[in-house]
Amino acid sequence: MNCKPPLPHRMLLPLLVGAVLSACASAPPPPPAPPTVVPAAWSAPLPHNGDPARLQDWWRQWNDPVLLELIVDAQAVSADLTEARARLAQAQAAQIAATAAGRPQVDGSLQAARATTSGPAGPGGPPATQAAASLLMNWELDLWGGQQAGRDAADARVDASAARWHDARVAVAAEVARARVSLRHCERSLALTRADVEARGALARLSTLRAQAGLEAPAATALLTASAAQGRAEQRDQQTRCASERQGLAALTGWSLARLDQRLAGQEDAPQPAGPPIPQRLPAEQLQQRPDLRAADREWLAARADVGVADAARYPRLTLSGQIGRVGQRGTGGDATTWSLGPLQLSLPLVDGGRRDAEAQAARVRLAAAAARYEATARQAVREVEQALLAHDGASARQADVREAADGFRRALAATESRHRAGLASAQELEEARRAALAAQQSVLTWELEQKLAWIALYRAMGGGWTPAEPSPALPVRP
């Protein structure tokens, strides 16, 4: 069988040298440059500067000390916050590892052996103990910026994880405030329902007495009796809703129902917050303070740095190694110090089945996905803020009307009750006036709830609050 002779070694050397020179002549392409519409540095600070104590200061505007306790305890038991803290710790550990990757690595080595030598004539001497201690150094030079890109990616991910942690804190605070306001609204609605039930029962009893005396038609008595029964059913339904609200608030904070009832007993209704005025137009700098938007920006930068890491892996690696140690032998009297510097090793990727090219392409795909997530987050931020502003504006615009309607229907009910006692109004007229007055009073409570919920929604949409400022250009988004 005829086989080609192996390629002589003297022919392999020029080929390897040529491949090395060809690889070194072309540096990896730079990662995509950031869009010009995005600032080079993140200038907008996180609301409350990321300080948990300052986050509580924001909610002191409600003059509700129990709310502050609820927020603190809810954050302590929140699974989302626990997970966010774990992700932050994981990112910080990865940051330390990425920083260490660009520095010389030094390892220590200790060795000990006992041996004897022998020859054709027999044993050559007594056993000897040999001990050696050495330090091993290894350092990969950052020829193509891959290690620096890895550090940049780790730094960006730490910043993103910190923003996610703050976003979780803000979300918990907003959810607790919403639950507290909803529970208080339910309790006030329940008190209104109870008063209405008492009024219905009194009218039904009075109608029964009048019917027995022949002064009221049986149909009118039946109507008022049915209305009283309906009121009691509505009261029980309202009690169930309030119990559900209490359970939800207790679950958020980890409090027992007994403790929650004790702390909320005698609490006045939280007034409308007297903090910064609701902004009608928001500057881009304030919208950029949203932690989720900051996290999306940092994740884009991390993905951009990953492109640099993947590109650098496609090019040669230059490694410098060295060793210094001391070797001693007991039994032979030998003792020596050894050291070496080198070799200087150049590793050239030749054939990997396209793995490095595929990883570089995958990194660019992840960068495009991160840019899309940033755009989506920015659009969602604008949407949430606008919806919160519209809700607050709509509630504010209805204030005068709902109060005027409640006052008018209350006076109409009082007049109808007087006419009914005098026999000048029917039970049907009385029932209609009562329902209209109750609905108007419930509308006032609903308006107050909507206004406070809109305030909370804007707090959440702004990522944790806002400060008065002049309008500025629209929020930039990543292309």
Contacts in CASP RR format, 6 or more apart in sequence:
PFRMAT RR
TARGET T0000
AUTHOR 0000-0000-0000
METHOD contacts of the structure
MODEL  1
MNCKPPLPHRMLLPLLVGAVLSACASAPPPPPAPPTVVPAAWSAPLPHNG
DPARLQDWWRQWNDPVLLELIVDAQAVSADLTEARARLAQAQAAQIAATA
AGRPQVDGSLQAARATTSGPAGPGGPPATQAAASLLMNWELDLWGGQQAG
RDAADARVDASAARWHDARVAVAAEVARARVSLRHCERSLALTRADVEAR
GALARLSTLRAQAGLEAPAATALLTASAAQGRAEQRDQQTRCASERQGLA
ALTGWSLARLDQRLAGQEDAPQPAGPPIPQRLPAEQLQQRPDLRAADREW
LAARADVGVADAARYPRLTLSGQIGRVGQRGTGGDATTWSLGPLQLSLPL
VDGGRRDAEAQAARVRLAAAAARYEATARQAVREVEQALLAHDGASARQA
DVREAADGFRRALAATESRHRAGLASAQELEEARRAALAAQQSVLTWELE
QKLAWIALYRAMGGGWTPAEPSPALPVRP
16 348 0 8 1.000
19 348 0 8 1.000
19 350 0 8 1.000
20 316 0 8 1.000
20 346 0 8 1.000
20 348 0 8 1.000
23 315 0 8 1.000
23 316 0 8 1.000
23 348 0 8 1.000
24 316 0 8 1.000
27 144 0 8 1.000
27 315 0 8 1.000
28 144 0 8 1.000
28 308 0 8 1.000
28 311 0 8 1.000
28 312 0 8 1.000
28 314 0 8 1.000
28 315 0 8 1.000
29 311 0 8 1.000
31 149 0 8 1.000
31 304 0 8 1.000
31 305 0 8 1.000
31 307 0 8 1.000
31 308 0 8 1.000
31 311 0 8 1.000
31 367 0 8 1.000
32 304 0 8 1.000
32 307 0 8 1.000
32 367 0 8 1.000
34 40 0 8 1.000
34 301 0 8 1.000
34 304 0 8 1.000
35 476 0 8 1.000
35 478 0 8 1.000
35 479 0 8 1.000
37 476 0 8 1.000
37 477 0 8 1.000
37 479 0 8 1.000
38 297 0 8 1.000
38 476 0 8 1.000
38 478 0 8 1.000
39 476 0 8 1.000
42 288 0 8 1.000
42 294 0 8 1.000
42 297 0 8 1.000
43 285 0 8 1.000
43 288 0 8 1.000
44 285 0 8 1.000
44 286 0 8 1.000
44 288 0 8 1.000
44 289 0 8 1.000
44 294 0 8 1.000
45 289 0 8 1.000
46 163 0 8 1.000
46 166 0 8 1.000
46 289 0 8 1.000
46 291 0 8 1.000
46 294 0 8 1.000
47 55 0 8 1.000
47 58 0 8 1.000
47 170 0 8 1.000
47 289 0 8 1.000
47 462 0 8 1.000
47 463 0 8 1.000
47 464 0 8 1.000
47 465 0 8 1.000
47 466 0 8 1.000
48 54 0 8 1.000
48 55 0 8 1.000
48 57 0 8 1.000
48 58 0 8 1.000
48 464 0 8 1.000
50 166 0 8 1.000
52 75 0 8 1.000
52 169 0 8 1.000
55 71 0 8 1.000
55 169 0 8 1.000
55 170 0 8 1.000
55 173 0 8 1.000
55 464 0 8 1.000
56 68 0 8 1.000
56 71 0 8 1.000
56 72 0 8 1.000
58 459 0 8 1.000
58 464 0 8 1.000
58 465 0 8 1.000
59 67 0 8 1.000
59 68 0 8 1.000
59 71 0 8 1.000
59 173 0 8 1.000
59 177 0 8 1.000
60 68 0 8 1.000
61 273 0 8 1.000
61 274 0 8 1.000
61 275 0 8 1.000
62 177 0 8 1.000
62 270 0 8 1.000
62 271 0 8 1.000
62 273 0 8 1.000
63 270 0 8 1.000
63 271 0 8 1.000
64 180 0 8 1.000
64 267 0 8 1.000
64 270 0 8 1.000
66 180 0 8 1.000
66 263 0 8 1.000
66 264 0 8 1.000
66 267 0 8 1.000
67 176 0 8 1.000
67 177 0 8 1.000
67 180 0 8 1.000
67 270 0 8 1.000
69 263 0 8 1.000
70 176 0 8 1.000
70 180 0 8 1.000
70 249 0 8 1.000
70 252 0 8 1.000
70 253 0 8 1.000
70 255 0 8 1.000
71 172 0 8 1.000
71 173 0 8 1.000
71 176 0 8 1.000
71 177 0 8 1.000
73 253 0 8 1.000
73 254 0 8 1.000
73 255 0 8 1.000
74 172 0 8 1.000
74 173 0 8 1.000
74 175 0 8 1.000
74 176 0 8 1.000
74 252 0 8 1.000
74 253 0 8 1.000
74 254 0 8 1.000
75 81 0 8 1.000
75 169 0 8 1.000
75 172 0 8 1.000
75 173 0 8 1.000
77 253 0 8 1.000
77 254 0 8 1.000
78 168 0 8 1.000
78 172 0 8 1.000
80 168 0 8 1.000
80 171 0 8 1.000
80 172 0 8 1.000
81 165 0 8 1.000
81 168 0 8 1.000
81 169 0 8 1.000
81 172 0 8 1.000
83 168 0 8 1.000
84 161 0 8 1.000
84 164 0 8 1.000
84 165 0 8 1.000
84 167 0 8 1.000
84 168 0 8 1.000
85 165 0 8 1.000
87 161 0 8 1.000
87 164 0 8 1.000
87 165 0 8 1.000
88 158 0 8 1.000
88 161 0 8 1.000
88 162 0 8 1.000
88 164 0 8 1.000
88 165 0 8 1.000
90 161 0 8 1.000
91 154 0 8 1.000
91 157 0 8 1.000
91 158 0 8 1.000
91 160 0 8 1.000
91 161 0 8 1.000
92 158 0 8 1.000
92 161 0 8 1.000
94 154 0 8 1.000
94 157 0 8 1.000
95 151 0 8 1.000
95 154 0 8 1.000
95 155 0 8 1.000
95 157 0 8 1.000
95 158 0 8 1.000
97 154 0 8 1.000
98 147 0 8 1.000
98 150 0 8 1.000
98 151 0 8 1.000
98 153 0 8 1.000
98 154 0 8 1.000
99 151 0 8 1.000
99 154 0 8 1.000
101 147 0 8 1.000
101 150 0 8 1.000
101 151 0 8 1.000
102 140 0 8 1.000
102 142 0 8 1.000
102 147 0 8 1.000
102 151 0 8 1.000
103 139 0 8 1.000
104 137 0 8 1.000
104 138 0 8 1.000
104 139 0 8 1.000
105 137 0 8 1.000
105 138 0 8 1.000
105 139 0 8 1.000
106 135 0 8 1.000
106 136 0 8 1.000
106 137 0 8 1.000
107 135 0 8 1.000
107 136 0 8 1.000
107 138 0 8 1.000
108 133 0 8 1.000
108 134 0 8 1.000
108 135 0 8 1.000
108 136 0 8 1.000
109 132 0 8 1.000
109 133 0 8 1.000
109 134 0 8 1.000
109 135 0 8 1.000
109 136 0 8 1.000
110 131 0 8 1.000
110 132 0 8 1.000
110 133 0 8 1.000
111 130 0 8 1.000
111 131 0 8 1.000
111 132 0 8 1.000
111 133 0 8 1.000
112 129 0 8 1.000
112 130 0 8 1.000
112 131 0 8 1.000
112 132 0 8 1.000
113 129 0 8 1.000
113 130 0 8 1.000
113 131 0 8 1.000
114 127 0 8 1.000
114 128 0 8 1.000
114 129 0 8 1.000
114 130 0 8 1.000
115 127 0 8 1.000
115 128 0 8 1.000
115 130 0 8 1.000
116 123 0 8 1.000
116 124 0 8 1.000
116 125 0 8 1.000
116 126 0 8 1.000
116 127 0 8 1.000
116 128 0 8 1.000
117 123 0 8 1.000
117 124 0 8 1.000
117 125 0 8 1.000
118 124 0 8 1.000
126 331 0 8 1.000
127 331 0 8 1.000
128 329 0 8 1.000
128 330 0 8 1.000
128 331 0 8 1.000
128 332 0 8 1.000
129 329 0 8 1.000
129 330 0 8 1.000
129 331 0 8 1.000
130 327 0 8 1.000
130 328 0 8 1.000
130 329 0 8 1.000
130 330 0 8 1.000
131 327 0 8 1.000
131 328 0 8 1.000
131 329 0 8 1.000
131 330 0 8 1.000
132 325 0 8 1.000
132 326 0 8 1.000
132 327 0 8 1.000
132 328 0 8 1.000
133 325 0 8 1.000
133 326 0 8 1.000
134 323 0 8 1.000
134 324 0 8 1.000
134 325 0 8 1.000
134 326 0 8 1.000
134 338 0 8 1.000
135 323 0 8 1.000
135 324 0 8 1.000
135 325 0 8 1.000
136 321 0 8 1.000
136 322 0 8 1.000
136 323 0 8 1.000
137 321 0 8 1.000
137 322 0 8 1.000
137 323 0 8 1.000
138 319 0 8 1.000
138 320 0 8 1.000
138 321 0 8 1.000
138 322 0 8 1.000
139 319 0 8 1.000
139 320 0 8 1.000
139 321 0 8 1.000
140 147 0 8 1.000
140 317 0 8 1.000
140 318 0 8 1.000
140 319 0 8 1.000
140 320 0 8 1.000
141 318 0 8 1.000
141 319 0 8 1.000
141 320 0 8 1.000
142 148 0 8 1.000
143 312 0 8 1.000
143 315 0 8 1.000
143 316 0 8 1.000
143 317 0 8 1.000
143 318 0 8 1.000
144 311 0 8 1.000
144 312 0 8 1.000
144 315 0 8 1.000
145 308 0 8 1.000
145 312 0 8 1.000
146 308 0 8 1.000
146 309 0 8 1.000
146 311 0 8 1.000
146 312 0 8 1.000
146 313 0 8 1.000
147 312 0 8 1.000
149 305 0 8 1.000
149 306 0 8 1.000
149 307 0 8 1.000
149 308 0 8 1.000
149 309 0 8 1.000
149 312 0 8 1.000
150 305 0 8 1.000
150 306 0 8 1.000
150 308 0 8 1.000
150 309 0 8 1.000
152 301 0 8 1.000
152 302 0 8 1.000
152 305 0 8 1.000
153 301 0 8 1.000
153 302 0 8 1.000
153 303 0 8 1.000
153 305 0 8 1.000
153 306 0 8 1.000
153 309 0 8 1.000
154 302 0 8 1.000
156 298 0 8 1.000
156 299 0 8 1.000
156 301 0 8 1.000
156 302 0 8 1.000
156 305 0 8 1.000
157 298 0 8 1.000
157 299 0 8 1.000
157 302 0 8 1.000
159 294 0 8 1.000
159 295 0 8 1.000
159 298 0 8 1.000
160 294 0 8 1.000
160 295 0 8 1.000
160 296 0 8 1.000
160 298 0 8 1.000
160 299 0 8 1.000
160 302 0 8 1.000
161 295 0 8 1.000
163 291 0 8 1.000
163 292 0 8 1.000
163 294 0 8 1.000
163 295 0 8 1.000
163 298 0 8 1.000
164 291 0 8 1.000
164 292 0 8 1.000
164 295 0 8 1.000
166 291 0 8 1.000
167 290 0 8 1.000
167 291 0 8 1.000
167 292 0 8 1.000
167 295 0 8 1.000
167 463 0 8 1.000
170 291 0 8 1.000
170 459 0 8 1.000
170 460 0 8 1.000
170 463 0 8 1.000
170 464 0 8 1.000
171 460 0 8 1.000
172 252 0 8 1.000
173 464 0 8 1.000
174 456 0 8 1.000
174 457 0 8 1.000
174 459 0 8 1.000
174 460 0 8 1.000
174 464 0 8 1.000
175 252 0 8 1.000
176 249 0 8 1.000
176 252 0 8 1.000
176 253 0 8 1.000
177 456 0 8 1.000
177 459 0 8 1.000
178 453 0 8 1.000
178 456 0 8 1.000
179 245 0 8 1.000
179 248 0 8 1.000
179 249 0 8 1.000
179 252 0 8 1.000
180 249 0 8 1.000
180 270 0 8 1.000
181 270 0 8 1.000
181 449 0 8 1.000
181 452 0 8 1.000
181 453 0 8 1.000
181 456 0 8 1.000
182 245 0 8 1.000
182 449 0 8 1.000
182 453 0 8 1.000
183 242 0 8 1.000
183 245 0 8 1.000
183 246 0 8 1.000
183 249 0 8 1.000
183 264 0 8 1.000
184 267 0 8 1.000
184 269 0 8 1.000
184 270 0 8 1.000
185 445 0 8 1.000
185 446 0 8 1.000
185 448 0 8 1.000
185 449 0 8 1.000
186 238 0 8 1.000
186 241 0 8 1.000
186 242 0 8 1.000
186 245 0 8 1.000
187 242 0 8 1.000
188 269 0 8 1.000
188 445 0 8 1.000
189 238 0 8 1.000
189 442 0 8 1.000
189 445 0 8 1.000
190 235 0 8 1.000
190 238 0 8 1.000
190 239 0 8 1.000
190 242 0 8 1.000
192 438 0 8 1.000
192 441 0 8 1.000
192 442 0 8 1.000
192 445 0 8 1.000
193 231 0 8 1.000
193 234 0 8 1.000
193 235 0 8 1.000
193 238 0 8 1.000
194 235 0 8 1.000
196 231 0 8 1.000
196 434 0 8 1.000
196 438 0 8 1.000
197 228 0 8 1.000
197 231 0 8 1.000
197 232 0 8 1.000
197 234 0 8 1.000
197 235 0 8 1.000
199 434 0 8 1.000
200 224 0 8 1.000
200 227 0 8 1.000
200 228 0 8 1.000
200 230 0 8 1.000
200 231 0 8 1.000
200 434 0 8 1.000
201 224 0 8 1.000
201 228 0 8 1.000
203 224 0 8 1.000
203 227 0 8 1.000
203 228 0 8 1.000
203 430 0 8 1.000
204 221 0 8 1.000
204 224 0 8 1.000
204 225 0 8 1.000
204 227 0 8 1.000
204 228 0 8 1.000
207 216 0 8 1.000
207 220 0 8 1.000
207 221 0 8 1.000
207 224 0 8 1.000
207 225 0 8 1.000
207 427 0 8 1.000
208 221 0 8 1.000
208 225 0 8 1.000
210 216 0 8 1.000
210 221 0 8 1.000
211 217 0 8 1.000
211 218 0 8 1.000
211 220 0 8 1.000
211 221 0 8 1.000
216 427 0 8 1.000
217 427 0 8 1.000
219 427 0 8 1.000
220 426 0 8 1.000
220 427 0 8 1.000
220 428 0 8 1.000
221 427 0 8 1.000
223 427 0 8 1.000
223 428 0 8 1.000
223 431 0 8 1.000
224 427 0 8 1.000
224 430 0 8 1.000
224 431 0 8 1.000
227 431 0 8 1.000
227 434 0 8 1.000
246 257 0 8 1.000
246 260 0 8 1.000
246 261 0 8 1.000
247 257 0 8 1.000
249 255 0 8 1.000
249 260 0 8 1.000
250 256 0 8 1.000
250 257 0 8 1.000
250 260 0 8 1.000
253 260 0 8 1.000
255 263 0 8 1.000
270 452 0 8 1.000
272 451 0 8 1.000
272 452 0 8 1.000
272 455 0 8 1.000
273 452 0 8 1.000
273 455 0 8 1.000
276 465 0 8 1.000
276 466 0 8 1.000
276 467 0 8 1.000
276 468 0 8 1.000
277 468 0 8 1.000
278 389 0 8 1.000
278 392 0 8 1.000
278 455 0 8 1.000
278 458 0 8 1.000
279 286 0 8 1.000
279 389 0 8 1.000
279 466 0 8 1.000
279 468 0 8 1.000
279 469 0 8 1.000
280 389 0 8 1.000
281 471 0 8 1.000
282 385 0 8 1.000
282 462 0 8 1.000
282 466 0 8 1.000
282 471 0 8 1.000
283 469 0 8 1.000
283 470 0 8 1.000
283 471 0 8 1.000
283 472 0 8 1.000
284 472 0 8 1.000
284 473 0 8 1.000
284 474 0 8 1.000
284 475 0 8 1.000
284 476 0 8 1.000
285 469 0 8 1.000
285 472 0 8 1.000
286 462 0 8 1.000
286 466 0 8 1.000
286 467 0 8 1.000
286 469 0 8 1.000
287 293 0 8 1.000
287 381 0 8 1.000
287 382 0 8 1.000
287 385 0 8 1.000
287 462 0 8 1.000
287 475 0 8 1.000
288 294 0 8 1.000
288 475 0 8 1.000
289 462 0 8 1.000
289 463 0 8 1.000
289 464 0 8 1.000
290 381 0 8 1.000
290 461 0 8 1.000
290 462 0 8 1.000
290 463 0 8 1.000
291 463 0 8 1.000
292 377 0 8 1.000
292 381 0 8 1.000
292 463 0 8 1.000
293 374 0 8 1.000
293 377 0 8 1.000
293 378 0 8 1.000
293 381 0 8 1.000
296 370 0 8 1.000
296 373 0 8 1.000
296 374 0 8 1.000
296 377 0 8 1.000
296 378 0 8 1.000
297 374 0 8 1.000
297 478 0 8 1.000
299 370 0 8 1.000
299 373 0 8 1.000
299 374 0 8 1.000
300 367 0 8 1.000
300 370 0 8 1.000
300 371 0 8 1.000
300 373 0 8 1.000
300 374 0 8 1.000
300 478 0 8 1.000
302 370 0 8 1.000
303 363 0 8 1.000
303 366 0 8 1.000
303 367 0 8 1.000
303 369 0 8 1.000
303 370 0 8 1.000
304 367 0 8 1.000
304 370 0 8 1.000
306 363 0 8 1.000
306 366 0 8 1.000
306 367 0 8 1.000
307 360 0 8 1.000
307 363 0 8 1.000
307 364 0 8 1.000
307 367 0 8 1.000
308 363 0 8 1.000
309 363 0 8 1.000
310 356 0 8 1.000
310 359 0 8 1.000
310 360 0 8 1.000
310 362 0 8 1.000
310 363 0 8 1.000
311 360 0 8 1.000
311 363 0 8 1.000
313 349 0 8 1.000
313 356 0 8 1.000
313 359 0 8 1.000
313 360 0 8 1.000
314 349 0 8 1.000
314 356 0 8 1.000
314 357 0 8 1.000
314 360 0 8 1.000
315 349 0 8 1.000
316 346 0 8 1.000
316 347 0 8 1.000
316 348 0 8 1.000
316 349 0 8 1.000
317 346 0 8 1.000
317 347 0 8 1.000
318 344 0 8 1.000
318 345 0 8 1.000
318 346 0 8 1.000
318 347 0 8 1.000
319 344 0 8 1.000
319 345 0 8 1.000
319 346 0 8 1.000
319 347 0 8 1.000
320 341 0 8 1.000
320 342 0 8 1.000
320 344 0 8 1.000
320 345 0 8 1.000
321 342 0 8 1.000
321 343 0 8 1.000
321 345 0 8 1.000
322 339 0 8 1.000
322 340 0 8 1.000
322 341 0 8 1.000
322 342 0 8 1.000
323 338 0 8 1.000
323 339 0 8 1.000
323 340 0 8 1.000
324 337 0 8 1.000
324 338 0 8 1.000
324 339 0 8 1.000
324 340 0 8 1.000
325 337 0 8 1.000
325 338 0 8 1.000
325 339 0 8 1.000
326 335 0 8 1.000
326 336 0 8 1.000
326 337 0 8 1.000
326 338 0 8 1.000
327 335 0 8 1.000
327 336 0 8 1.000
327 337 0 8 1.000
327 338 0 8 1.000
328 334 0 8 1.000
328 335 0 8 1.000
328 336 0 8 1.000
329 335 0 8 1.000
349 356 0 8 1.000
371 478 0 8 1.000
371 479 0 8 1.000
374 477 0 8 1.000
374 478 0 8 1.000
375 477 0 8 1.000
375 478 0 8 1.000
378 475 0 8 1.000
378 477 0 8 1.000
378 478 0 8 1.000
379 477 0 8 1.000
381 461 0 8 1.000
381 475 0 8 1.000
382 475 0 8 1.000
384 457 0 8 1.000
384 460 0 8 1.000
384 461 0 8 1.000
385 458 0 8 1.000
385 461 0 8 1.000
385 462 0 8 1.000
387 457 0 8 1.000
387 461 0 8 1.000
388 454 0 8 1.000
388 457 0 8 1.000
388 458 0 8 1.000
388 460 0 8 1.000
388 461 0 8 1.000
389 458 0 8 1.000
391 450 0 8 1.000
391 453 0 8 1.000
391 454 0 8 1.000
391 457 0 8 1.000
392 451 0 8 1.000
392 454 0 8 1.000
392 455 0 8 1.000
392 458 0 8 1.000
395 447 0 8 1.000
395 450 0 8 1.000
395 451 0 8 1.000
395 454 0 8 1.000
396 451 0 8 1.000
398 447 0 8 1.000
399 447 0 8 1.000
399 451 0 8 1.000
402 440 0 8 1.000
402 443 0 8 1.000
402 444 0 8 1.000
402 447 0 8 1.000
403 444 0 8 1.000
405 440 0 8 1.000
405 443 0 8 1.000
406 437 0 8 1.000
406 440 0 8 1.000
406 441 0 8 1.000
406 443 0 8 1.000
406 444 0 8 1.000
408 440 0 8 1.000
409 433 0 8 1.000
409 436 0 8 1.000
409 437 0 8 1.000
409 439 0 8 1.000
409 440 0 8 1.000
409 441 0 8 1.000
410 437 0 8 1.000
410 440 0 8 1.000
410 441 0 8 1.000
412 433 0 8 1.000
412 436 0 8 1.000
412 437 0 8 1.000
413 433 0 8 1.000
413 434 0 8 1.000
413 436 0 8 1.000
413 437 0 8 1.000
416 425 0 8 1.000
416 429 0 8 1.000
416 430 0 8 1.000
416 433 0 8 1.000
416 434 0 8 1.000
417 430 0 8 1.000
417 433 0 8 1.000
419 425 0 8 1.000
419 429 0 8 1.000
420 426 0 8 1.000
420 427 0 8 1.000
420 429 0 8 1.000
420 430 0 8 1.000
458 465 0 8 1.000
458 466 0 8 1.000
459 465 0 8 1.000
459 466 0 8 1.000
END
